[in-house]
Amino acid sequence: MQLGEQHWAHLRICLDCGHVGCCDSSPRKHATAHFHDVGHPVMRSAEPGEIWRWCYIHEVLG
């Protein structure tokens, strides 16, 4: 809880560069911010047991 957050956010991994960011349920939405900052469109879940991917450009879950 280094940033003073009161809940745990789920993590996402960028498939282009490996950047790890928190999900949109977190206040700072680091995974989405990464897409807007550098344009890498596809993230996947880093949570155990989750195998889905998300494309920000096409807004498609895969």
A tleap script that builds the chain and sets N, CA, C and O, in Angstrom:
source leaprc.protein.ff14SB
mol = sequence {
  NMET GLN LEU GLY GLU GLN HIE TRP ALA HIE
  LEU ARG ILE CYS LEU ASP CYS GLY HIE VAL
  GLY CYS CYS ASP SER SER PRO ARG LYS HIE
  ALA THR ALA HIE PHE HIE ASP VAL GLY HIE
  PRO VAL MET ARG SER ALA GLU PRO GLY GLU
  ILE TRP ARG TRP CYS TYR ILE HIE GLU VAL
  LEU CGLY
}
set mol.1.N position { 0.822 -1.187 0.000 }
set mol.1.CA position { 0.000 0.000 0.000 }
set mol.1.C position { 0.872 1.259 0.000 }
set mol.1.O position { 0.566 2.229 0.694 }
set mol.2.N position { 1.916 1.241 -0.750 }
set mol.2.CA position { 2.864 2.337 -0.783 }
set mol.2.C position { 2.203 3.662 -1.170 }
set mol.2.O position { 2.578 4.707 -0.640 }
set mol.3.N position { 1.244 3.640 -2.069 }
set mol.3.CA position { 0.599 4.866 -2.520 }
set mol.3.C position { -0.621 5.223 -1.696 }
set mol.3.O position { -1.335 6.167 -2.033 }
set mol.4.N position { -0.873 4.495 -0.631 }
set mol.4.CA position { -2.000 4.790 0.235 }
set mol.4.C position { -3.323 4.262 -0.266 }
set mol.4.O position { -4.376 4.684 0.212 }
set mol.5.N position { -3.293 3.345 -1.221 }
set mol.5.CA position { -4.529 2.779 -1.752 }
set mol.5.C position { -5.155 1.860 -0.714 }
set mol.5.O position { -4.454 1.267 0.107 }
set mol.6.N position { -6.462 1.746 -0.755 }
set mol.6.CA position { -7.179 0.935 0.223 }
set mol.6.C position { -7.618 -0.419 -0.318 }
set mol.6.O position { -8.205 -1.209 0.421 }
set mol.7.N position { -7.350 -0.707 -1.578 }
set mol.7.CA position { -7.720 -2.002 -2.143 }
set mol.7.C position { -6.642 -2.456 -3.123 }
set mol.7.O position { -5.854 -1.649 -3.617 }
set mol.8.N position { -6.622 -3.741 -3.392 }
set mol.8.CA position { -5.645 -4.316 -4.304 }
set mol.8.C position { -6.204 -4.288 -5.720 }
set mol.8.O position { -7.334 -4.715 -5.953 }
set mol.9.N position { -5.422 -3.790 -6.654 }
set mol.9.CA position { -5.831 -3.746 -8.056 }
set mol.9.C position { -5.292 -4.984 -8.780 }
set mol.9.O position { -4.255 -5.529 -8.402 }
set mol.10.N position { -5.985 -5.410 -9.794 }
set mol.10.CA position { -5.523 -6.512 -10.625 }
set mol.10.C position { -4.480 -5.982 -11.598 }
set mol.10.O position { -4.554 -4.834 -12.036 }
set mol.11.N position { -3.515 -6.817 -11.931 }
set mol.11.CA position { -2.423 -6.382 -12.782 }
set mol.11.C position { -2.614 -6.841 -14.223 }
set mol.11.O position { -3.184 -7.899 -14.490 }
set mol.12.N position { -2.121 -6.017 -15.141 }
set mol.12.CA position { -2.168 -6.282 -16.574 }
set mol.12.C position { -0.752 -6.164 -17.126 }
set mol.12.O position { 0.047 -5.372 -16.627 }
set mol.13.N position { -0.438 -6.955 -18.160 }
set mol.13.CA position { 0.880 -6.948 -18.784 }
set mol.13.C position { 0.743 -6.550 -20.246 }
set mol.13.O position { -0.088 -7.098 -20.970 }
set mol.14.N position { 1.560 -5.595 -20.676 }
set mol.14.CA position { 1.597 -5.175 -22.072 }
set mol.14.C position { 2.285 -6.260 -22.893 }
set mol.14.O position { 3.378 -6.705 -22.544 }
set mol.15.N position { 1.649 -6.687 -23.980 }
set mol.15.CA position { 2.234 -7.733 -24.808 }
set mol.15.C position { 3.314 -7.208 -25.735 }
set mol.15.O position { 4.041 -8.003 -26.330 }
set mol.16.N position { 3.444 -5.893 -25.880 }
set mol.16.CA position { 4.521 -5.331 -26.693 }
set mol.16.C position { 5.832 -5.220 -25.923 }
set mol.16.O position { 6.887 -5.579 -26.446 }
set mol.17.N position { 5.778 -4.726 -24.686 }
set mol.17.CA position { 7.022 -4.421 -23.966 }
set mol.17.C position { 7.125 -5.039 -22.579 }
set mol.17.O position { 8.177 -4.947 -21.947 }
set mol.18.N position { 6.058 -5.666 -22.088 }
set mol.18.CA position { 6.104 -6.293 -20.776 }
set mol.18.C position { 5.807 -5.367 -19.611 }
set mol.18.O position { 5.903 -5.786 -18.458 }
set mol.19.N position { 5.449 -4.119 -19.881 }
set mol.19.CA position { 5.093 -3.181 -18.815 }
set mol.19.C position { 3.941 -3.759 -18.000 }
set mol.19.O position { 2.980 -4.284 -18.562 }
set mol.20.N position { 4.039 -3.664 -16.688 }
set mol.20.CA position { 2.977 -4.144 -15.802 }
set mol.20.C position { 2.272 -2.929 -15.206 }
set mol.20.O position { 2.912 -2.041 -14.643 }
set mol.21.N position { 0.954 -2.901 -15.336 }
set mol.21.CA position { 0.157 -1.808 -14.795 }
set mol.21.C position { -1.117 -2.322 -14.167 }
set mol.21.O position { -1.556 -3.440 -14.439 }
set mol.22.N position { -1.703 -1.496 -13.326 }
set mol.22.CA position { -2.931 -1.896 -12.640 }
set mol.22.C position { -4.151 -1.689 -13.537 }
set mol.22.O position { -4.110 -0.932 -14.506 }
set mol.23.N position { -5.216 -2.367 -13.195 }
set mol.23.CA position { -6.445 -2.371 -13.989 }
set mol.23.C position { -7.235 -1.069 -13.842 }
set mol.23.O position { -6.870 -0.190 -13.063 }
set mol.24.N position { -8.304 -0.967 -14.593 }
set mol.24.CA position { -9.149 0.231 -14.549 }
set mol.24.C position { -10.001 0.324 -13.283 }
set mol.24.O position { -10.666 1.337 -13.069 }
set mol.25.N position { -9.994 -0.702 -12.450 }
set mol.25.CA position { -10.672 -0.611 -11.156 }
set mol.25.C position { -9.843 0.161 -10.141 }
set mol.25.O position { -10.345 0.541 -9.083 }
set mol.26.N position { -8.586 0.390 -10.460 }
set mol.26.CA position { -7.717 1.160 -9.568 }
set mol.26.C position { -7.857 2.648 -9.882 }
set mol.26.O position { -8.217 3.004 -11.004 }
set mol.27.N position { -7.586 3.504 -8.933 }
set mol.27.CA position { -7.727 4.944 -9.167 }
set mol.27.C position { -6.818 5.493 -10.273 }
set mol.27.O position { -7.197 6.435 -10.968 }
set mol.28.N position { -5.640 4.922 -10.439 }
set mol.28.CA position { -4.678 5.477 -11.398 }
set mol.28.C position { -4.694 4.800 -12.770 }
set mol.28.O position { -4.135 5.352 -13.718 }
set mol.29.N position { -5.300 3.649 -12.908 }
set mol.29.CA position { -5.493 2.973 -14.199 }
set mol.29.C position { -4.210 2.932 -15.031 }
set mol.29.O position { -4.202 3.374 -16.180 }
set mol.30.N position { -3.140 2.411 -14.463 }
set mol.30.CA position { -1.833 2.426 -15.113 }
set mol.30.C position { -1.780 1.669 -16.436 }
set mol.30.O position { -1.061 2.090 -17.343 }
set mol.31.N position { -2.507 0.580 -16.575 }
set mol.31.CA position { -2.477 -0.173 -17.832 }
set mol.31.C position { -3.061 0.659 -18.973 }
set mol.31.O position { -2.479 0.718 -20.056 }
set mol.32.N position { -4.188 1.290 -18.741 }
set mol.32.CA position { -4.791 2.149 -19.765 }
set mol.32.C position { -3.916 3.368 -20.034 }
set mol.32.O position { -3.779 3.790 -21.182 }
set mol.33.N position { -3.332 3.929 -19.001 }
set mol.33.CA position { -2.434 5.081 -19.170 }
set mol.33.C position { -1.242 4.698 -20.044 }
set mol.33.O position { -0.791 5.498 -20.864 }
set mol.34.N position { -0.733 3.481 -19.875 }
set mol.34.CA position { 0.383 3.006 -20.694 }
set mol.34.C position { -0.014 3.005 -22.170 }
set mol.34.O position { 0.759 3.447 -23.020 }
set mol.35.N position { -1.208 2.514 -22.479 }
set mol.35.CA position { -1.679 2.526 -23.864 }
set mol.35.C position { -1.723 3.956 -24.400 }
set mol.35.O position { -1.255 4.209 -25.510 }
set mol.36.N position { -2.268 4.878 -23.644 }
set mol.36.CA position { -2.363 6.263 -24.103 }
set mol.36.C position { -0.999 6.927 -24.224 }
set mol.36.O position { -0.800 7.770 -25.100 }
set mol.37.N position { -0.059 6.564 -23.365 }
set mol.37.CA position { 1.273 7.159 -23.384 }
set mol.37.C position { 2.137 6.653 -24.535 }
set mol.37.O position { 2.806 7.444 -25.199 }
set mol.38.N position { 2.129 5.337 -24.777 }
set mol.38.CA position { 3.060 4.763 -25.753 }
set mol.38.C position { 2.385 4.072 -26.932 }
set mol.38.O position { 3.058 3.724 -27.902 }
set mol.39.N position { 1.069 3.867 -26.870 }
set mol.39.CA position { 0.344 3.303 -28.001 }
set mol.39.C position { 0.371 1.791 -28.127 }
set mol.39.O position { -0.053 1.260 -29.154 }
set mol.40.N position { 0.851 1.083 -27.123 }
set mol.40.CA position { 0.835 -0.376 -27.177 }
set mol.40.C position { -0.584 -0.847 -26.884 }
set mol.40.O position { -1.080 -0.639 -25.777 }
set mol.41.N position { -1.254 -1.484 -27.862 }
set mol.41.CA position { -2.689 -1.710 -27.744 }
set mol.41.C position { -3.166 -2.951 -27.003 }
set mol.41.O position { -4.318 -2.985 -26.572 }
set mol.42.N position { -2.328 -3.972 -26.836 }
set mol.42.CA position { -2.841 -5.228 -26.289 }
set mol.42.C position { -2.214 -5.543 -24.925 }
set mol.42.O position { -0.993 -5.582 -24.769 }
set mol.43.N position { -3.089 -5.764 -23.957 }
set mol.43.CA position { -2.700 -6.160 -22.605 }
set mol.43.C position { -3.298 -7.527 -22.321 }
set mol.43.O position { -4.306 -7.916 -22.912 }
set mol.44.N position { -2.667 -8.242 -21.418 }
set mol.44.CA position { -3.264 -9.485 -20.929 }
set mol.44.C position { -3.293 -9.432 -19.414 }
set mol.44.O position { -2.551 -8.675 -18.789 }
set mol.45.N position { -4.148 -10.235 -18.843 }
set mol.45.CA position { -4.240 -10.303 -17.389 }
set mol.45.C position { -2.983 -10.965 -16.832 }
set mol.45.O position { -2.447 -11.902 -17.423 }
set mol.46.N position { -2.527 -10.467 -15.694 }
set mol.46.CA position { -1.404 -11.087 -14.987 }
set mol.46.C position { -1.896 -11.855 -13.767 }
set mol.46.O position { -1.099 -12.293 -12.938 }
set mol.47.N position { -3.199 -12.013 -13.662 }
set mol.47.CA position { -3.785 -12.707 -12.514 }
set mol.47.C position { -3.762 -14.215 -12.736 }
set mol.47.O position { -4.040 -14.682 -13.840 }
set mol.48.N position { -3.435 -14.980 -11.696 }
set mol.48.CA position { -3.426 -16.443 -11.810 }
set mol.48.C position { -4.788 -16.966 -12.279 }
set mol.48.O position { -5.834 -16.569 -11.765 }
set mol.49.N position { -4.747 -17.854 -13.255 }
set mol.49.CA position { -5.968 -18.475 -13.760 }
set mol.49.C position { -6.714 -17.677 -14.819 }
set mol.49.O position { -7.680 -18.178 -15.394 }
set mol.50.N position { -6.289 -16.449 -15.088 }
set mol.50.CA position { -6.931 -15.632 -16.123 }
set mol.50.C position { -6.068 -15.659 -17.377 }
set mol.50.O position { -4.862 -15.424 -17.303 }
set mol.51.N position { -6.676 -15.943 -18.535 }
set mol.51.CA position { -5.911 -16.072 -19.777 }
set mol.51.C position { -6.403 -15.125 -20.878 }
set mol.51.O position { -6.037 -15.303 -22.040 }
set mol.52.N position { -7.204 -14.149 -20.546 }
set mol.52.CA position { -7.772 -13.261 -21.549 }
set mol.52.C position { -6.810 -12.128 -21.910 }
set mol.52.O position { -5.855 -11.841 -21.188 }
set mol.53.N position { -7.093 -11.496 -23.050 }
set mol.53.CA position { -6.352 -10.329 -23.538 }
set mol.53.C position { -7.353 -9.239 -23.891 }
set mol.53.O position { -8.522 -9.524 -24.150 }
set mol.54.N position { -6.894 -7.986 -23.901 }
set mol.54.CA position { -7.733 -6.846 -24.256 }
set mol.54.C position { -7.000 -5.976 -25.256 }
set mol.54.O position { -5.831 -5.643 -25.063 }
set mol.55.N position { -7.696 -5.606 -26.335 }
set mol.55.CA position { -7.147 -4.682 -27.330 }
set mol.55.C position { -7.844 -3.336 -27.162 }
set mol.55.O position { -9.059 -3.228 -27.331 }
set mol.56.N position { -7.058 -2.310 -26.827 }
set mol.56.CA position { -7.623 -0.973 -26.631 }
set mol.56.C position { -8.112 -0.355 -27.938 }
set mol.56.O position { -9.083 0.401 -27.930 }
set mol.57.N position { -7.468 -0.658 -29.044 }
set mol.57.CA position { -7.861 -0.079 -30.342 }
set mol.57.C position { -9.224 -0.598 -30.780 }
set mol.57.O position { -10.112 0.186 -31.117 }
set mol.58.N position { -9.388 -1.914 -30.776 }
set mol.58.CA position { -10.619 -2.528 -31.248 }
set mol.58.C position { -11.641 -2.775 -30.141 }
set mol.58.O position { -12.773 -3.182 -30.406 }
set mol.59.N position { -11.228 -2.525 -28.897 }
set mol.59.CA position { -12.083 -2.781 -27.739 }
set mol.59.C position { -12.669 -4.179 -27.776 }
set mol.59.O position { -13.879 -4.378 -27.670 }
set mol.60.N position { -11.759 -5.153 -27.932 }
set mol.60.CA position { -12.144 -6.551 -28.056 }
set mol.60.C position { -11.419 -7.350 -26.984 }
set mol.60.O position { -10.219 -7.194 -26.760 }
set mol.61.N position { -12.183 -8.203 -26.337 }
set mol.61.CA position { -11.642 -9.150 -25.369 }
set mol.61.C position { -11.361 -10.436 -26.100 }
set mol.61.O position { -12.203 -10.914 -26.860 }
set mol.62.N position { -10.195 -11.007 -25.886 }
set mol.62.CA position { -9.860 -12.231 -26.600 }
set mol.62.C position { -9.192 -13.240 -25.729 }
set mol.62.O position { -8.849 -14.327 -26.194 }
savepdb mol mol.pdb
quit
